[in-house]
Amino acid sequence: MGTATRFWNWNAERYARQAIADQASYQKKLAITQSYLTPDMRVVEFGCGTGSTAIVHAPKVKTYEAIDVSEKMVEIGRGKAAEAGLSNLRFTVGTLEEVGAPDASCDAILGLNILHLVPDLDGTIATVARMLEPGGHFFSSTICLKNLQGGLRLLGLATRVLPFLPTVSSFSVEDLETILKNAGFAIDERFEQRPGVVFLVTVKQ
């Protein structure tokens, strides 16, 4: 079990109880995403945490698979889905790469608050591109360490030397957009929540 998995298993219960700090921005991102969702869509979300966003979006689509490396997070998510009566929502333990979905098997993929935590950003985005149908959408909300300011930047840098914390990768908004474009995505919408925290809607060309 890696450091990130241990950390999120340890924090799962507290994470599930934690209130969303910027509720207005969260609701805006939900609304933007749902403007793209249709009842026939096959959706995958990786880094889903305890499934709060999955619970909101799943009723709008045909199938929704929520993936996370933390068994404890997934356990909580499954409980939420059962309580909500969502039979089209499935939770899976693992990474996006480990799930191994077939090529062009998804209409939309969500990677929210996760791209800065993956060990191979280019590889993960390439996997997203492979899994999406042409014209499919990728929704990401990401910390871009190079653009963060003040204490948030220092905290992100601290993760690189503290062995008990997940490592935050260092890239800018511009770096992320370049990687996405090189992988065959075009940017549909861009919402910068604050400097260094960006929500992107991209479409596979």
Secondary structure, DSSP 8 states (H G I E B T S, - for coil): --HHHHHHHHHHHHHHH---S-HHHHHHHHHHHHTT--TT-EEEEES-TTSHHHHHHGGGSSEEEEEES-HHHHHHHHHHHHHHT-TTEEEEES-HHHH---TT-EEEEEEES-GGG-S-HHHHHHHHHHHEEEEEEEEEEEE-GGG--HHHHHHHHHTTT-TTS-------HHHHHHHHHHTTEEEEEEEEEETTEEEEEEEE-
